[in-house]
Amino acid sequence: MIGLWPVRLRGALRGALVDEDIRKVDRWTARYHLATVSFSDRPVDPFFNANRPEDLEQAHVLLDQLAG
């Protein structure tokens, strides 16, 4: 999941975490209007995540493909 929220909500988020002990993001976000945006994963997943050495190798392959 990727989320973008206005900085002006930082106090509300802190209060939810500290004062209300909310740990599930959907409990907090349910208080606000949400918009869902779809991203194409073609030609490359814009949220590609590299956690392991083999993921980094895959990232190099993808970059080479994009560079053409």
N, C-alpha and C positions, 0 to 999 in steps of 0.2 A: 504494500500500500504506500502511496505517496500522498502527502497532504500539504496544502498551502493554506495558511490562515493569516489574516491581518495581524500585524505586530500589536495592534491595540487590544488583542485578546489575550496577551501574555499574562496579564493579571488574573483573568478569569481561569486560564489554564493552570496557573500556579495555585490558585485557590482550590480548584478541583482536585489537584494532586495532593496538596498539603492539608487543607482543611477538611475536604470531603473524602480523602483517600480513594479517589477514583483512579483506577488503573486500566480500564478498558476504554480505548479511544472512542468507540461507538457510543458509550454512555455520555461522554463529554460533547461530541459532535452533534448528538441528537438535539442539543439546545439551539443549534444554529441552522440557518439555511445552507444546504449543501448543493453543490453542482458536481456532476460526474462528467469527466472528460475521457474520451477514448483516444488512445495513441496507437498508431499503426506500428507493428513490429517488423515492418518491411521498409527498407532493405535490412535494417538492424533494429533490434529492440532498444529504444532510447533509454531504458532503465537496466541495461545489461549490468550484472553484478559480478564482480570478480572477487572470490574469497579464497580460492585455492590456486596453486601454481598452474594447473591445467586450465583454469578459467582465464588466467592471464595469457596463456598461449592462444586460447580461443579469441581473446580480444585482439591480439596481434593479427590473427587470420582475418577477422572482421575488418580491421583497419586497412589491411592490404587490399581486401576486396573493394572497399569504398574508395580507396585511392586509385583503383582501377588499373 
